[in-house]
Amino acid sequence: MPVDDARDPALRRERLIARCAAQRETLASALRELDKPIAVADRIASVACFLRAHPVVVVTVVAALVAVRPHTLLALAARGLAAWRLWRAVAALVEGPAARWLRGRAGGRS
């Protein structure tokens, strides 16, 4: 004779525990998808806190933007973008060998 859920607390508890585990996994999976957006929001918040704590920086940047001609500003922005792209390319090239070198050094120690 099959045992009913309502009459067997142990069986009901077992099923609830399994359901909770499935829900925890679903929630963890959903939160993993939000890791990068949360990191970006955290970075923006930290920049905002820095700027609030250092108003002189904001005033200096705004004054520099007002003082510099638009053409010069575009040239500076283009150079900055080129430098950033170069930095990213060099970092990507160095990252692979450096990571392998560090793993090799860490693997040698016991």
Secondary structure, 3 states (H helix, E strand, C coil): CCCCCCCCHHHHHHHHHHHHHHHHHHHHHHHHHCHHHHHHHHHHHHHHHHHHHCHHHHHHHHHHHHHCCHHHHHHHHHHHHHHHHHHHHHHHHHHHHHHHHHHHHHHHCC
